[in-house]
Amino acid sequence: MTTKKGALEAKDALKRRIDQAARYAPLEQLCLSPQCGFSSTVEGNAITLEEQIAKLRLVVETAREVWG
C-alpha cells in the first residue's frame, strides 16, 4: 500500500497481491503494511490525515479478512 498518494487501493487488489506473494511464502509468514511511513521526506507527502486514517483502516480490514 502506497503512502505517497491519498487514493485508496482497492481491497480486491490488495488481496490479489497477497495471493501472489503466497505462491512464494506461506500465508502465515506474510503480512500487509504500508510501504513506509506517511512522511518519507522533510516536506512530507501530499496526503491528508483523513486519507492516512482511511489507508490504515483498509490495512486492518483486509488483514482481518485474510488472516482472521
Backbone as CSV, one residue per row, in Angstrom:
resi,resn,N_x,N_y,N_z,CA_x,CA_y,CA_z,C_x,C_y,C_z
1,MET,0.850,-1.165,0.000,0.000,0.000,0.000,0.896,1.229,0.000
2,THR,0.623,2.110,-0.955,1.446,3.311,-1.054,1.077,4.342,0.008
3,THR,2.083,5.009,0.499,1.868,6.112,1.439,2.165,7.441,0.763
4,LYS,2.404,7.397,-0.529,2.754,8.606,-1.281,1.533,9.347,-1.799
5,LYS,0.434,8.641,-2.004,-0.780,9.230,-2.576,-1.973,8.898,-1.698
6,GLY,-2.954,9.789,-1.694,-4.115,9.617,-0.834,-5.156,8.636,-1.341
7,ALA,-5.144,8.345,-2.640,-6.162,7.450,-3.201,-6.046,6.060,-2.577
8,LEU,-7.195,5.518,-2.176,-7.206,4.179,-1.580,-7.044,3.113,-2.651
9,GLU,-6.260,2.112,-2.340,-6.168,0.958,-3.195,-7.449,0.141,-3.047
10,ALA,-7.802,-0.603,-4.062,-8.968,-1.485,-3.976,-8.616,-2.674,-3.087
11,LYS,-9.534,-3.036,-2.207,-9.289,-4.162,-1.305,-9.011,-5.440,-2.096
12,ASP,-9.741,-5.642,-3.196,-9.511,-6.832,-4.021,-8.098,-6.847,-4.603
13,ALA,-7.586,-5.683,-4.967,-6.224,-5.602,-5.497,-5.207,-5.977,-4.423
14,LEU,-5.428,-5.525,-3.203,-4.532,-5.897,-2.104,-4.571,-7.403,-1.875
15,LYS,-5.761,-7.979,-1.903,-5.888,-9.427,-1.692,-5.213,-10.211,-2.816
16,ARG,-5.303,-9.713,-4.050,-4.630,-10.387,-5.166,-3.113,-10.372,-4.966
17,ARG,-2.594,-9.253,-4.475,-1.149,-9.176,-4.235,-0.725,-10.122,-3.111
18,ILE,-1.567,-10.267,-2.108,-1.279,-11.230,-1.035,-1.286,-12.641,-1.607
19,ASP,-2.275,-12.951,-2.449,-2.343,-14.274,-3.086,-1.098,-14.541,-3.930
20,GLN,-0.631,-13.524,-4.653,0.583,-13.679,-5.458,1.787,-13.971,-4.568
21,ALA,1.909,-13.248,-3.480,3.032,-13.457,-2.562,2.970,-14.837,-1.922
22,ALA,1.748,-15.331,-1.689,1.571,-16.632,-1.035,2.047,-17.784,-1.919
23,ARG,2.308,-17.516,-3.182,2.886,-18.552,-4.048,4.356,-18.790,-3.707
24,TYR,4.975,-17.824,-3.034,6.405,-17.900,-2.739,6.717,-18.071,-1.258
25,ALA,5.764,-17.743,-0.409,5.951,-17.880,1.038,4.606,-18.251,1.651
26,PRO,4.611,-19.043,2.715,3.346,-19.406,3.357,2.592,-18.167,3.842
27,LEU,1.283,-18.208,3.735,0.438,-17.094,4.147,0.716,-16.692,5.593
28,GLU,1.036,-17.668,6.439,1.308,-17.399,7.851,2.567,-16.559,8.044
29,GLN,3.424,-16.499,7.032,4.655,-15.713,7.129,4.535,-14.350,6.448
30,LEU,3.378,-14.053,5.900,3.167,-12.787,5.199,2.428,-11.797,6.086
31,CYS,2.471,-10.545,5.695,1.710,-9.512,6.386,1.351,-8.425,5.384
32,LEU,0.530,-7.512,5.810,0.133,-6.374,4.988,0.480,-5.113,5.756
33,SER,1.194,-4.206,5.096,1.580,-2.962,5.767,1.795,-1.865,4.732
34,PRO,1.797,-0.610,5.175,2.140,0.485,4.264,3.581,0.318,3.785
35,GLN,3.895,0.862,2.610,5.244,0.684,2.055,6.307,1.346,2.915
36,CYS,5.976,2.426,3.579,6.892,3.097,4.505,6.064,4.099,5.300
37,GLY,6.703,5.009,5.966,5.958,5.988,6.752,5.177,6.960,5.878
38,PHE,4.282,7.700,6.485,3.469,8.645,5.735,4.208,9.951,5.459
39,SER,5.405,10.105,5.969,6.203,11.302,5.702,7.635,10.872,5.466
40,SER,7.939,10.473,4.236,9.269,9.949,3.948,10.323,11.020,3.705
41,THR,9.895,12.275,3.631,10.836,13.376,3.470,10.473,14.481,4.459
42,VAL,11.332,15.462,4.592,11.066,16.579,5.494,9.772,17.281,5.105
43,GLU,9.533,17.412,3.807,8.327,18.080,3.327,7.079,17.225,3.496
44,GLY,7.266,15.930,3.674,6.120,15.030,3.792,5.540,14.690,2.436
45,ASN,4.424,14.013,2.441,3.723,13.623,1.222,2.404,14.369,1.161
46,ALA,1.879,14.497,-0.037,0.601,15.195,-0.232,-0.545,14.252,0.119
47,ILE,-0.688,13.964,1.398,-1.730,13.047,1.869,-2.256,13.596,3.194
48,THR,-3.561,13.697,3.293,-4.170,14.285,4.487,-4.230,13.277,5.628
49,LEU,-4.471,13.780,6.816,-4.638,12.910,7.977,-5.799,11.949,7.753
50,GLU,-6.894,12.442,7.193,-8.061,11.587,6.943,-7.721,10.474,5.959
51,GLU,-6.921,10.784,4.931,-6.515,9.761,3.962,-5.596,8.732,4.620
52,GLN,-4.724,9.188,5.504,-3.847,8.265,6.221,-4.665,7.301,7.078
53,ILE,-5.645,7.841,7.788,-6.504,7.008,8.636,-7.267,6.000,7.789
54,ALA,-7.797,6.442,6.651,-8.545,5.541,5.764,-7.649,4.413,5.262
55,LYS,-6.411,4.719,4.943,-5.487,3.689,4.475,-5.192,2.672,5.584
56,LEU,-4.975,3.158,6.789,-4.707,2.237,7.895,-5.926,1.379,8.212
57,ARG,-7.113,1.958,8.111,-8.334,1.160,8.304,-8.441,0.071,7.244
58,LEU,-8.101,0.415,6.001,-8.141,-0.567,4.923,-7.152,-1.701,5.183
59,VAL,-5.976,-1.378,5.695,-4.993,-2.407,6.042,-5.581,-3.353,7.087
60,VAL,-6.178,-2.800,8.132,-6.753,-3.615,9.209,-7.897,-4.478,8.681
61,GLU,-8.814,-3.884,7.925,-9.960,-4.634,7.388,-9.495,-5.774,6.488
62,THR,-8.555,-5.484,5.607,-8.065,-6.502,4.677,-7.349,-7.612,5.432
63,ALA,-6.507,-7.255,6.381,-5.780,-8.261,7.162,-6.742,-9.152,7.938
64,ARG,-7.776,-8.577,8.501,-8.757,-9.391,9.239,-9.463,-10.370,8.312
65,GLU,-9.765,-9.935,7.089,-10.434,-10.824,6.138,-9.506,-11.940,5.663
66,VAL,-8.223,-11.633,5.507,-7.275,-12.628,5.000,-6.809,-13.569,6.106
67,TRP,-6.447,-13.020,7.252,-5.852,-13.833,8.316,-6.789,-14.094,9.500
68,GLY,-7.951,-13.459,9.497,-8.913,-13.687,10.567,-8.692,-12.935,11.755
